[in-house]
């Protein structure tokens, strides 16, 4: 039996869980006040603070790191890499600290795993799994239409890959033999074409491309965006905030909660219904586009993420895409479980750990 500690650092919390093989025996969300976090000028400076909070949480639960076989953490904004489970090494730690792909709380994941492993005498394996920078795009998918700009792959890789492998396992199939289109629908939305175990096309959801979401603008009409920026004198940061944070439902309805939008739509709010249908419309259209990437040979369309709990959203999308392939729904996302399973596959010899 393998015992695995998983770590998922967010902007104001650190989620941890302990698994015995694939059975979760402990989970805790360690919340951090804005005052605590605000003391640190840079994200990497939070390392000792978060490490001690995790140690206190484990101690309170009566769990010793001496029992742990592996620590698996959420990957941060590294250089683009292919999907898989990666052993944490010095180069990775350096890039996470320096924010080679940008600064984000998830950059602390690998660093925390390394620091915690170093507090005990026994050897503990440390890994990250499918970070947001997973890039398996085919050359055609990188072409933007402007030589100076290349399309990038930044999406919900951890949940998308975990769900793809879950679907394959439950149906006695191999992920590497399947063509899937997966739509992750949460605060951000990413729709990806999975071909034979690789994500060959997906929008840069981190920057708000693709369908609009509860708080992201999605891909916008270029000319109108240019006019908006220059006519209003927006700064670069203000524009980024418009696209990611103030877009989507926030822009139209002043909320980022899809549940509230759905409730209002069902009560007869015509604007809420229009926006809910528009989101389903854009997700469906993205699925349709990606079906052409796979030459129409789609084995399954899968919906996942928090919004996938919505029966209305399921219905609106299925009505438009059922002619392409059948629909399977895995609502929600369990990133801690996805991390644990990624580490477990390596520990059990089902996969080899990759080198960063």
C-alpha positions, -999 to 999 in steps of 0.1 A, spaced: 0 0 0 13 34 -10 6 65 11 5 98 -8 3 134 3 -12 158 -23 -8 196 -22 -28 222 -42 -18 258 -34 -43 285 -43 -42 323 -39 -58 323 -4 -57 286 5 -36 255 5 -56 222 -1 -40 190 11 -51 154 12 -36 120 21 -44 89 1 -37 52 8 -35 39 -27 -66 54 -44 -85 58 -11 -86 93 4 -82 91 42 -78 128 50 -85 162 33 -82 197 46 -84 232 31 -60 254 50 -72 290 45 -49 321 45 -62 356 53 -53 384 29 -34 400 58 -12 369 61 -6 366 24 -1 404 20 30 403 42 49 387 13 61 408 -16 67 378 -39 49 345 -41 80 323 -34 85 342 -1 53 324 12 71 291 11 81 287 48 47 301 60 27 276 39 51 247 48 45 253 85 7 256 80 8 222 62 29 206 90 5 219 116 -25 205 97 -9 171 94 2 171 131 -34 180 141 -47 150 120 -21 127 136 -3 121 103 35 119 102 55 126 70 75 95 80 45 74 68 44 91 34 58 74 3 53 103 -21 43 139 -22 25 150 -53 18 187 -59 0 209 -84 24 221 -111 29 258 -117 37 280 -146 68 262 -160 81 261 -195 57 242 -219 59 204 -214 40 174 -225 15 158 -202 25 133 -175 39 129 -140 73 147 -135 98 141 -108 107 173 -91 143 183 -98 165 214 -92 158 229 -126 121 227 -120 125 243 -86 145 271 -100 120 278 -128 91 277 -103 109 302 -80 118 325 -108 83 323 -124 97 314 -158 61 312 -171 46 338 -148 38 342 -112 10 321 -97 3 305 -63 5 271 -80 43 277 -84 46 269 -47 34 234 -52 66 218 -63 86 239 -39 64 228 -10 67 191 -19 105 194 -20 107 213 13 84 189 31 103 159 18 135 174 31 122 175 67 124 138 72 152 113 72 136 87 48 135 93 10 101 106 -2 94 108 -39 82 142 -51 62 148 -83 40 173 -101 12 161 -126 -1 177 -157 4 214 -150 -15 242 -168 14 246 -193 10 211 -208 16 216 -245 10 189 -270 -3 210 -299 3 199 -334 21 224 -356 -10 235 -375 -27 244 -342 1 269 -333 -5 291 -364 -23 322 -355 -24 342 -387 1 368 -376 38 357 -377 46 376 -345 21 356 -325 20 319 -319 -10 302 -303 -3 288 -269 -16 258 -249 -27 268 -214 -57 250 -200 -72 227 -173 -47 200 -181 -48 182 -147 -86 176 -147 -88 171 -185 -62 144 -185 -75 127 -154 -111 126 -168 -99 112 -201 -80 84 -183 -110 78 -160 -134 74 -190 -110 51 -207 -105 29 -176 -142 27 -169 -149 15 -204 -120 -9 -206 -103 12 -232 -69 29 -235 -66 67 -235 -40 63 -262 -65 47 -285 -92 73 -282 -103 105 -299 -121 127 -273 -134 162 -270 -135 174 -234 -150 206 -221 -139 217 -187 -165 243 -175 -157 262 -143 -145 298 -135 -126 294 -168 -136 271 -197 -113 250 -218 -124 227 -246 -97 204 -259 -92 178 -287 -75 146 -273 -61 124 -300 -44 91 -290 -34 104 -256 -23 139 -266 -41 172 -265 -35 183 -301 -56 215 -300 -69 237 -272 -73 275 -267 -53 294 -241 -80 294 -215 -57 309 -189 -58 342 -208 -95 338 -215 -95 325 -250 -122 301 -263 -158 303 -251 -166 330 -225 -169 318 -189 -184 331 -157 -155 356 -154 -135 354 -187 -143 372 -219 -135 345 -243 -122 352 -278 -134 386 -289 -139 405 -322 -104 419 -328 -113 453 -343 -137 461 -315 -112 451 -288 -86 473 -304 -110 503 -304 -120 496 -268 -84 497 -256 -73 527 -275 -105 548 -272 -105 544 -234 -68 546 -227 -67 513 -208 -33 501 -195 -20 467 -202 -30 454 -168 -65 469 -171 -71 451 -204 -59 418 -189 -83 423 -160 -112 430 -184 -104 397 -203 -98 375 -172 -118 386 -141 -143 411 -154 -155 392 -185 -183 367 -191 -211 367 -166 -193 393 -145 -195 418 -174 -231 412 -184 -248 401 -151 -224 413 -124 -218 378 -109 -193 350 -115 -216 324 -100 -232 302 -128 -256 288 -102 -272 322 -96 -274 328 -134 -292 295 -139 -316 301 -109 -325 336 -123 -330 321 -158 -354 295 -144 -373 323 -126 -380 340 -159 -350 365 -161 -347 368 -198 -312 383 -198 -299 356 -175 -314 329 -198 -299 345 -229 -264 346 -213 -267 310 -200 -278 298 -235 -250 319 -251 -224 301 -229 -238 267 -240 -238 280 -276 -201 290 -275 -190 258 -258 -210 238 -284 -195 258 -312 -160 251 -299 -167 214 -297 -179 215 -333 -147 232 -344 -126 206 -327 -145 178 -343 -131 190 -376 -96 188 -361 -103 151 -355 -118 146 -390 -151 140 -374 -138 108 -358 -148 115 -322 -153 86 -298 -169 106 -270 -176 142 -259 -171 147 -222 -183 176 -200 -166 182 -167 -160 210 -141 -184 227 -117 -209 239 -143 -213 203 -156 -235 197 -126 -261 218 -143 -288 197 -161 -298 227 -181 -262 232 -194 -259 195 -202 -292 197 -222 -283 228 -241 -250 214 -252 -262 179 -260 -289 193 -282 -263 209 -304 -234 183 -304 -251 149 -301 -248 144 -339 -210 144 -335 -207 118 -307 -223 105 -275 -220 126 -243 -206 116 -209 -207 139 -179 -182 139 -150 -193 169 -130 -169 188 -107 -132 184 -104 -111 167 -78 -76 180 -84 -62 164 -52 -74 130 -64 -60 136 -99 -26 144 -84 -27 113 -62 -36 90 -91 -9 105 -113 17 98 -86 2 63 -79 5 53 -116 43 60 -113 47 43 -80 28 12 -93 49 11 -125 20 18 -148 38 50 -161 74 63 -159 81 96 -143 92 122 -168 122 145 -164 118 183 -166 
